[in-house]
């Protein structure tokens, strides 16, 4: 496993999260500006989401209604 793959294990890119949520990347970025959506991390120049945090965020949506 390369160093990059080791660092990114357990992380999803913006486009991967957008696809999973059925949203576009622009929506994720707008949500982040408004403090909504799953927490994200910057690694280098790229934005990633921890898989576990995305799952927690999705689970929390079911408890809001």
C-alpha contacts under 8 A as a table, 3 or more apart, distances in Angstrom:
res1	aa1	res2	aa2	distance
1	X	5	X	6.08
1	X	6	X	6.39
2	X	5	X	5.22
2	X	6	X	6.26
3	X	6	X	5.08
3	X	7	X	6.29
4	X	7	X	5.18
4	X	8	X	6.21
5	X	8	X	5.08
5	X	9	X	5.94
6	X	9	X	5.38
8	X	11	X	5.25
8	X	12	X	7.76
10	X	50	X	5.93
10	X	51	X	5.55
10	X	52	X	7.57
11	X	48	X	6.06
11	X	49	X	5.39
11	X	50	X	4.37
11	X	51	X	5.32
12	X	16	X	5.82
12	X	17	X	6.26
12	X	48	X	5.47
12	X	49	X	5.14
12	X	50	X	6.27
12	X	51	X	6.21
13	X	16	X	5.13
13	X	17	X	6.32
13	X	46	X	8.00
13	X	47	X	6.48
13	X	48	X	4.64
13	X	49	X	6.35
14	X	17	X	5.26
14	X	18	X	6.04
14	X	25	X	6.15
14	X	28	X	7.54
14	X	47	X	6.28
14	X	48	X	5.90
14	X	49	X	7.09
15	X	18	X	5.00
15	X	19	X	6.08
15	X	24	X	7.55
15	X	25	X	5.93
16	X	19	X	5.19
16	X	20	X	6.24
17	X	20	X	5.05
17	X	21	X	6.18
17	X	49	X	7.46
17	X	54	X	7.94
18	X	21	X	5.19
18	X	22	X	5.89
18	X	23	X	4.84
18	X	24	X	5.29
18	X	25	X	5.55
18	X	28	X	6.87
19	X	22	X	5.02
19	X	23	X	6.23
19	X	24	X	7.18
20	X	23	X	7.81
23	X	27	X	6.34
23	X	28	X	7.43
24	X	27	X	5.36
24	X	28	X	6.82
25	X	28	X	5.11
25	X	29	X	6.34
26	X	29	X	5.08
26	X	30	X	6.15
27	X	30	X	5.02
27	X	31	X	6.07
28	X	31	X	5.05
28	X	32	X	6.19
28	X	37	X	7.11
29	X	32	X	5.06
29	X	33	X	6.34
30	X	33	X	5.16
30	X	34	X	6.43
31	X	34	X	5.11
31	X	35	X	6.13
31	X	36	X	4.74
31	X	37	X	5.72
32	X	35	X	4.95
32	X	36	X	5.51
32	X	37	X	6.29
32	X	39	X	7.96
33	X	36	X	7.54
37	X	57	X	7.07
38	X	49	X	7.36
38	X	53	X	6.27
38	X	54	X	5.36
38	X	57	X	5.48
39	X	49	X	6.62
39	X	50	X	7.80
39	X	53	X	6.63
39	X	54	X	7.51
40	X	47	X	6.64
40	X	48	X	5.72
40	X	49	X	4.65
40	X	50	X	7.04
41	X	47	X	5.71
41	X	48	X	5.32
41	X	49	X	6.08
41	X	50	X	7.78
42	X	45	X	6.64
42	X	46	X	5.63
42	X	47	X	4.54
42	X	48	X	6.17
43	X	46	X	5.45
43	X	47	X	6.26
43	X	48	X	7.04
49	X	53	X	7.13
49	X	54	X	6.76
50	X	53	X	5.26
50	X	54	X	6.37
51	X	54	X	5.18
51	X	55	X	6.26
52	X	55	X	5.14
52	X	56	X	6.22
53	X	56	X	5.00
53	X	57	X	6.06
54	X	57	X	5.11
54	X	58	X	6.19
55	X	58	X	5.18
55	X	59	X	6.17
56	X	59	X	5.03
56	X	60	X	6.15
57	X	60	X	5.08
57	X	61	X	6.57
58	X	61	X	5.32
58	X	62	X	7.20
59	X	62	X	5.61
59	X	63	X	7.14
60	X	63	X	5.23
60	X	64	X	6.62
61	X	64	X	5.34
61	X	65	X	7.33
62	X	65	X	6.22
